[in-house]
Amino acid sequence: MSTQYRNLAIILAILFVTVVSIVKLQNRPIDDKKTTKSTKEIEFNDAKIIEVDTKEQKSITTADTIYKTSDTFVSHNIRFINRFKDILEAKEALQKGDDMEFYRNVRFKRAGGFRYHTNKALYNRQNDILTINAHFKALRQEDSFFGESMVYYGNQHYIDAKRIDSVLSLEKK
């Protein structure tokens, strides 16, 4: 009899562990990026979008492809020009509300200033603030600098860069 009780106890233990495992798997948090498929609501090819208000032109966006999912615009080979004529270009961009995330081969050119290169940048359209939290390089004629991160305040035409190395030309003109 003791062998039968022991076998029954083992079977009950295995059954208990199996049931608990199934319950835990069903209650686990879902990773939306892996399980949710984006559905395109609308798509434009060779697109140009000009944003205006009653006073001025606010921005111009051109892209090879722009499509909208539920709450995000996705752009490929994008060129974005803000009201200050600063230019942001990238292979890909995501826009949710006023925030635009630029990815892969990101280039930023300030009107009359440096050209910046990085792989990821975040631009807030309402505040005209560009944030780069990745290594970047900036070039202008013979001048260059490399940094760890930076924030560009477009309204003030002011840059706050962290941990930079620079090479500046000090020629008399």
N, C-alpha and C positions, 0 to 999 in steps of 0.2 A: 503494500500500500504506500509506503513512503516514497517509492520511486514514481508512482503515479501522481502523488501530490507534488513532487518536485517537478515533473514534466508539465503538469498543469500550471504550476507557479511560473515556470519559464515561459510557457505559451502566453499566459496572462500578462507577464512583464513585457514581452515582445509586442503584444497587441496594444498595451498601454502606451509604450514608446511610439508606436506607429500612429496612434490616434493623436497624441500630443504633437508629434511632428507635423501631421496634416493640418491641425488647427493653427499652429504657429505659422506655417507657410501661407495659409489663407489670410492671416491677419497682418502680414508683413507690409511695410510701406511700399508703395509702388513707385518706381523710378519712371517719371513721365517721359524722359528723353528716350528711354528704351522701349516703352510700351505704347506710347501715344503716337499715332501717325498723323502728320499734318495734312490737312486737306486744303488744297488751293481753292480760294473763293473766286479769285480773279487773277489774270496774268497779262502782262504787257511785254512785248518785245520791242527792242530799239526805242525805248521810252524816253520822254522828256517831260518833266513836271516842273512847272513854274508856280511858286507859291507867292501870292500877293495879298496885301491888305489894302485898305482904302488910301494909304499914304505912300507906300513904296513896295518895291519888289523885295521879298524876304529871302528867297533862295531859288536856285535852279538845280535840279537833279536830273542827270542823264544816266542811263544804264542799259546794258544789253538785254537784261531781263529783270522785271520787277513783278513779284507776285505777293498776294496777301493771303495769310492764313487767318485764323480766328482773331488774333490781336496783334499780329506782327507783319510788317512788310519786309520781304527778303529781296535783296538786290544783288546782281552779279555784274562785275566790271562797272562799278559805280563811280560817278564824278559828281560831287556835291559842292556848290558854290554858295557861300552865305552872303548876307547883305553887305559885309565888309569886303567882299571879293576874295576872301580866303578860300582856298580850294582844298578839298579832301577827296582823295581817290583811293580805291581799294578793289581787290578781287571780289570781296563779299561784304555785305553790310546787312544788319538787322535793325529795324526801327520799331520801337514800342513807344507810343506817345511822343514825347519830346526827346527821348534818348535814342541816339544812333550808335551802334557798335560796329566798328570797322575792323575787318580781319584780312590777313594775308596781303603782303606787299602794300602796306598803307603808306601813302604819301600825303603830306600836308604842306601847302605853300602859302605863306603869309604874303599878302599884297605888299610888295616892296621889301620883303625880308627873306629870312632863311627858308630853305626847303628841308622838311623833316621826313625821315624814313623810319618805319617801325613795322611790327607785325600785328599790333592790336592797339586800338584807340577807342575812346568813348567821347562822344560829342553831345552836349545838351543844347538843343536848338533854342530853347526859350532863354537861357542864360548866356549863350555864346561862350561856353566853357568846353575846352578840349582837354581831356585827361589821358595821358599816356602812362600806363603802369608797367612798361616793359622797356628794355633797352632801346635806345633810339640814337640816330645820328642826325646832325643838322649841318647843312652846307650852304655857303654863300660865297661865291667867287673863290678866293684863296682861304677864306675863313671856314673852320669846321669845329664842331664839338660833338662829344659823345656823352650820353647821360644814362642814368638808371631809370629816371621817371621825370615827368614834367606836367605842369598844368598851365594852359594858355587861357587867359581871361580876355576874350575877344573885345568886350565893351571897353576895356581899359588898355588894350594892346600891350599886355603885360604877361611875361612868362616867369614861372617859378619852377626852376629845374633842380633836381637833386643829383649829387655825386657826378659832377661833370668833369671831363677832360677836354681841353680846348687847344686849338692852334689858330692864332689870330694873326692877320697880316697888319703890320704897323707902318706901312709905307706912307710917306708924305704925298699929298695930292695937290 
